[in-house]
Amino acid sequence: MSARGLRAIVALARADFRERSRRPAYLVVLLGAVALAWLALPARDAHWVIVNAGAYRGVYTSAYVGAVTALAASMWLMIGGFFAIRGSVIRDEATGVGQVLAATPMTRWAYVLGKFLSNVLVLGSMTGVLAASAAGLQLIRGESWVVDPIGLLTPFLLLTVPVLAITAALAVVFETIRPLRGGFGTVVWFFTASLGALAGQGGAAPLGGLGGQALAESMRADLTAMGVRVTEFSVGFMYLDDPLRTFTWSGMQLTTGFIADRMVLTLLSVGVAVVPALWFHRFDTRPPARKRGATSAVEPTAGAAFGHRPVTEVVRGSRFAGLVSGEARVLARHASGWWWLVAAGLALCGLAAPALLPVVWVWPVLVWSRLGAFRHESSVAGLLGAYPGPARRGAAEWTAGVLFTAALGLGPMLRWLLAGSLPSLAIWAGCVVAIPSLAWSLGSLTRSQRPFQVLYLALWYAVVNMVI
């Protein structure tokens, strides 16, 4: 690649980083990184932990602080960081910046590399804030007053950087595949990253995975030397009945093979990032009618499951029931026939086995996320001037969401009603109200569907796994 091409890549990455670092999503994930450092390094008498080595944890030296926060950062950036860096290609297309870039000598390869580098810069800056927070917390906890920069930063370089590089590359891949650009891609990535985080902790994970196995082996070796036999090593937010006991950890055992694996994983991310150049259309400026399968510049929110439907409904009359009916039709008509077929199948499963209600109530996440947000994302908010006032409009939209949620969960409700299970009915009713309330509130506040999609999936995952 020529020097001119490299300068173009760097310029694009720098400009893109500056633009994204000013967005609210960047600040939210950044604050999340700081909160993560606090969770990863609990006080001595705390009843939660991120890393548990057989009821032991290391004394808060720089080496231990760096290793634990770096491992936690890898999992956080895979999920939270991914959603912070998404949307750049879509935004270039919607604002016309992409068409301007298409008129320049910049190639498809340079463009996707520039986006990849920008993603790395965003995630890297978050990692830097997390490392600085970890150093500050080490001093606050007061178990070790000696800050060793090398011991603190080495785990971030070997554990976090390769993972954030792969995450940055896959974000480019998702943005250049149209069905994965919107809400459907959000759901796909959430479950893919969650499974990847679990698989990446195993000893069979390729190229060291998240690096947790190397951390576990070194801690196990130190505890064995102390005469403590460790059979369990866990990573993740865990509640403890009793605080962990401490031991002095000597640090990670950095073998040549482990370092080589992490370097290969980092270099592999560059290869993944340039693959989309094979199919990226480079912002084809032909009229939409001439494009096969063309869609609008507005971010598609549910991939193939949601077709092109009218975004508004004509509401006859001014009665509240008519408003609710119109909002319900708007909410329902954006789902395709096969989506409703799956929803009906899940509803019948819920009738046969009420315990499947969590499965029933994860399928409509892309429909709920439209509450409060879709009129802004589809640029029809200005057309609603002739619609009833904001209060009645919001109440009608929220009511439609409640009715939609209740309809999908009707099967389990009937079973619990016949069985006279009042506690289950109370929980059901609370969820029927809470889910659309959360969706409508976040959608109205952020004017985006993505915050609800991410938050709801995280809450759903935590409830299913009995974390909360």
C-alpha positions, -999 to 999 in steps of 0.1 A, spaced: 0 0 0 13 34 -9 21 62 15 -8 82 2 -32 53 10 -18 50 45 -23 87 51 -59 84 39 -66 55 62 -51 73 92 -70 105 83 -103 87 80 -97 68 113 -87 100 132 -118 119 119 -141 91 126 -127 86 161 -132 123 169 -168 122 158 -177 90 177 -159 100 209 -183 130 212 -214 108 211 -234 98 242 -229 61 235 -191 66 239 -196 82 273 -220 55 285 -196 27 276 -167 47 291 -185 51 324 -193 14 322 -156 7 319 -149 27 350 -177 9 369 -163 -24 357 -129 -16 373 -147 -9 406 -165 -42 403 -134 -61 394 -115 -49 425 -140 -51 453 -131 -42 489 -117 -68 512 -151 -75 529 -172 -74 497 -195 -102 489 -190 -102 451 -161 -110 428 -151 -111 392 -123 -137 394 -126 -166 419 -97 -190 422 -110 -216 446 -123 -191 472 -90 -171 469 -80 -139 452 -46 -122 448 -35 -93 469 -41 -61 450 -7 -57 435 -2 -40 401 2 -75 385 -30 -88 399 -50 -56 394 -39 -54 358 -46 -91 350 -81 -91 366 -93 -58 350 -78 -67 317 -97 -100 316 -129 -83 327 -123 -56 300 -120 -83 273 -155 -95 281 -169 -60 285 -156 -47 252 -168 -77 233 -204 -67 242 -207 -32 254 -178 -19 233 -192 -35 202 -224 -15 204 -205 17 209 -185 13 177 -214 1 155 -232 24 131 -203 43 115 -208 29 79 -246 34 82 -241 70 93 -217 77 64 -244 64 40 -273 82 56 -255 116 58 -240 115 23 -204 114 36 -200 79 21 -210 92 -14 -184 120 -10 -157 95 -1 -167 73 -30 -159 102 -54 -123 103 -40 -95 80 -49 -99 61 -16 -104 24 -23 -127 0 -6 -97 -16 11 -86 17 25 -121 25 37 -127 -7 56 -92 -5 71 -99 31 82 -131 20 99 -113 -9 116 -85 14 128 -112 39 141 -129 10 160 -96 1 175 -89 37 186 -124 39 203 -120 6 221 -84 13 229 -92 46 245 -118 29 267 -91 3 276 -67 32 286 -94 47 309 -100 13 324 -62 8 331 -59 42 347 -90 35 368 -75 2 379 -43 19 390 -63 45 410 -84 17 427 -52 -2 436 -42 28 457 -77 33 471 -79 -3 482 -45 1 499 -33 -35 498 -2 -25 478 11 11 475 36 3 448 23 9 412 43 -11 387 34 3 352 48 -28 334 30 -53 356 -2 -33 353 -2 -27 315 13 -60 303 -20 -80 309 -39 -53 289 -15 -57 260 -17 -95 260 -53 -101 271 -74 -71 261 -58 -58 229 -62 -90 208 -98 -93 219 -107 -56 211 -89 -60 178 -111 -89 168 -142 -71 181 -133 -40 160 -129 -62 129 -161 -81 133 -180 -47 138 -168 -38 103 -180 -72 90 -215 -67 106 -219 -32 92 -212 -43 56 -237 -72 56 -271 -56 53 -292 -81 74 -267 -76 103 -266 -39 103 -296 -32 124 -314 -48 153 -312 -83 140 -274 -79 141 -276 -67 177 -293 -99 188 -270 -121 168 -239 -104 182 -252 -104 218 -256 -142 218 -225 -148 197 -203 -127 220 -218 -143 251 -211 -178 238 -176 -166 227 -169 -153 262 -178 -186 277 -158 -207 251 -129 -182 253 -123 -191 289 -117 -228 282 -84 -244 278 -92 -256 243 -99 -220 231 -78 -212 200 -49 -188 203 -54 -185 241 -91 -173 238 -97 -145 263 -65 -154 281 -83 -166 313 -67 -201 311 -32 -187 313 -43 -166 343 -58 -196 359 -28 -218 355 -4 -193 370 -27 -187 400 -32 -224 404 6 -229 404 11 -203 432 -17 -218 453 -3 -253 449 31 -241 461 13 -229 492 -3 -263 497 -37 -252 485 -54 -275 460 -76 -255 436 -102 -272 414 -123 -242 405 -115 -211 386 -144 -188 376 -146 -155 357 -177 -134 359 -198 -114 384 -205 -138 413 -221 -133 447 -202 -148 477 -215 -158 511 -181 -152 525 -154 -128 513 -124 -144 495 -92 -152 512 -61 -136 497 -26 -148 486 4 -131 470 3 -138 433 36 -138 414 21 -127 381 13 -143 347 37 -169 333 45 -153 299 57 -181 277 69 -176 242 40 -197 229 14 -176 247 28 -143 235 30 -157 199 -6 -168 201 -17 -133 212 2 -117 183 -13 -140 158 -48 -133 171 -41 -95 168 -28 -99 132 -57 -121 123 -81 -93 132 -65 -72 104 -73 -100 79 -109 -102 91 -113 -65 88 -103 -64 51 -125 -93 41 -156 -70 37 -139 -51 9 -147 -81 -13 -184 -73 -12 -186 -37 1 -205 -16 -25 -184 15 -18 -216 36 -15 -231 29 -49 -249 61 -59 -273 46 -84 -310 54 -78 -325 31 -52 -350 17 -77 -321 3 -97 -305 -15 -68 -315 -50 -62 -330 -54 -27 -323 -17 -20 -333 -2 13 -334 33 27 -305 50 44 -324 45 77 -308 17 97 -329 -14 93 -338 -26 127 -347 -62 123 -329 -76 93 -349 -100 71 -376 -105 97 -391 -70 91 -401 -60 56 -409 -26 42 -442 -15 57 -459 19 61 -446 37 91 -479 54 99 -515 44 102 -545 66 95 -564 68 128 -601 75 123 -617 94 151 -601 108 182 -612 83 208 -584 68 228 -593 33 218 -589 43 182 -555 58 189 -544 25 206 -557 5 177 -537 26 153 -505 23 173 -510 -14 176 -513 -17 138 -482 3 134 -463 -19 159 -476 -51 144 -474 -44 107 -436 -41 106 -432 -78 113 -432 -102 83 -455 -133 80 -428 -158 91 -420 -137 121 -456 -140 133 -455 -177 125 -426 -182 149 -443 -159 175 -474 -181 173 -454 -212 177 -436 -198 207 -470 -187 222 -483 -223 218 -451 -236 235 -457 -212 263 -492 -226 267 -479 -261 269 -449 -252 292 -452 -219 310 -415 -222 320 -407 -213 284 -421 -178 289 -385 -163 289 -380 -177 255 -413 -163 243 -404 -129 256 -370 -126 239 -384 -131 204 -402 -97 202 -372 -76 214 -370 -59 180 -407 -50 180 -406 -36 215 -375 -15 207 -396 5 182 -417 20 210 -409 57 214 -380 55 189 -392 45 155 -409 77 146 -376 95 152 -354 70 133 -378 68 104 -379 107 101 -417 108 105 -418 127 138 -424 159 120 -454 145 103 -472 139 135 -482 175 140 -517 167 130 -518 137 154 -532 141 190 -510 157 216 -478 141 228 -493 129 261 -522 110 244 -499 98 216 -474 84 241 -501 68 263 -516 51 232 -482 39 221 -474 25 255 -508 9 259 -504 -8 225 -470 -22 237 -486 -35 269 -514 -53 249 -488 -67 225 -467 -81 254 -498 -96 271 -510 -112 239 -476 -130 234 -476 -142 270 -512 -152 271 -505 -190 271 -486 -191 304 -510 -166 320 -539 -189 313 -521 -219 327 -512 -200 359 -547 -186 361 -563 -221 360 -537 -234 385 -545 -204 408 -508 -195 410 -511 -159 422 -473 -152 426 -467 -163 390 -495 -142 378 -482 -112 397 -447 -116 381 -464 -120 347 -484 -88 351 -453 -69 363 -433 -80 333 -462 -71 309 -461 -35 322 -424 -32 328 -411 -44 294 -430 -19 272 -424 8 298 -387 3 296 -388 2 258 -409 33 255 -389 53 280 -355 45 265 -368 50 230 -384 84 237 -353 95 257 -326 83 233 -346 84 201 -328 51 192 -339 15 193 -304 2 202 -302 11 239 -333 -10 247 -321 -39 226 -288 -40 244 -302 -34 279 -331 -58 276 -309 -86 262 -285 -81 291 -313 -81 317 -329 -111 300 -296 -130 301 -290 -121 338 -326 -133 348 -323 -166 328 -289 -173 344 -303 -163 378 -277 -135 383 -305 -112 394 
